[in-house]
Amino acid sequence: MDQKYLSVIDEKAQLLQETADYLWENPETAFTEFKSAERICKVLRDEGFAVEENLANIKTAFSGTYGSGKPVIGILGEYDALSGLGQVSGVTHAEPNGGECGHGCGHNLLGVGALGAAIAVKEWLKETGNPGTVVYFGTPGEEGGSGKGFMARDGVFDCLDAAITWHPADKTYIRTNLSLANYQILYKFDGIASHAGGKPELGRSALDACELMNVGVQFLREHIPSSCRIHYAITDAGGFSPNVVQPHAEVLYLIRAVDNKTVKSIYERVNDIAKGAALMTGTKESHDFIKACSNTVPNTVLQMMMYEKMHEIGSPEPTEEDLAFARKITAESLTQSPTADPDHPIWWEIDPYDHSEKQEHGSTDVGDVSWVCPTTHLSTASVARGTPPHSWQIVAQGKLPLAHRATRYAAKCIAAGAVELMTNPELLEKAKEEHRRRVGPEGYEAPIPKDVVPRSMDSLRK
Ligand SMILES: [Zn+2]
């Protein structure tokens, strides 16, 4: 890709920075990203993209399309925040800003880096007149919502030949690690209220059922593959009165495993435990499937291509100002982090390509897109080395010059990768061949059942 088109990203630096800062200042959690989605849609329209909203019946899911014909390359943007992480910007200590949520995963940068990439590809298509279509996908609710899982289930990504995304991180690398599939389910128990002292024999405790279910699951852990994870949160303990037998209780479970099949088999066993807990306590059990996401299918062809682009473009070196801040936050607030390094506080150099496909124990809804089409994912050093994910430290660094520079670098790499796929049909075919082989003949089976609709955090909390 001609340098001229990549420099569009620098020319648009102010627009991109203002958009990312606006998202930071208006953090919104899963499926309530109304302001963020509106702002990104506005930029897309101003830049000449055809915007389609309400994808997969989700109010904050949208796309911006430019160009025509094949191939169709998707660029995935996220813009949701995390609850409980309101934090003052640019400080090196925890200082809540009074907000209910904050961009603790850097998605204010993620959404905007992807946007910058889509704009650069659009400029290239416009100037060269080459065939090809770029689609910016606004994908909400990555955190705890699996927005892309719902979108993939409803066929939103079926038009794509390939997809590219990125994530802000504490180092610059092409992601080859694998993420886990997961299911999230809300288990509810209904019992009978009664005076806990005077008439306990008439009560049936839903809270007891919850506790027995959790104990049952603790015993299950020994008998599942060690790479699996089961987490839970009690979202309704029944009330505040110990002298009442609790008539209702709820527990939200998150089950992770290497693939959808394994998650499903553990889910069935957890269902049995819930039924057992209900039987033991004389309560009634029911459950709501909340969401799911698939494990990631890696694509070495795309990863190697993107790795080359990352080198060709060159990772930006930090400035003295970046280093001074990074040293300060490392000394004051990253002392518990094993990878933080006061002598080299920003890991901006591109990490060597890692062929090992290590298993990570987190999940991403990019997994579902990676089942539908060849997909790749890079990361750029947007924060000090050793900054933990989902932390106030990420929020504090989300508007700094380093974050914006790393975002523009990611945008350039993605744009260059997308144009490579539009001009190199042999490479794209190789990526597709690898995708077919890795996915297997059964193809993608969406883990989210047809009748499940996305739920915001507030609706789960109520
Ligand atoms: Zn994230």
Boltz pocket constraint, residues with backbone or C-beta under 6 A from the ligand:
constraints:
  - pocket:
      binder: B
      contacts: [[A, 105], [A, 106], [A, 107], [A, 142], [A, 167]]
      max_distance: 6.0
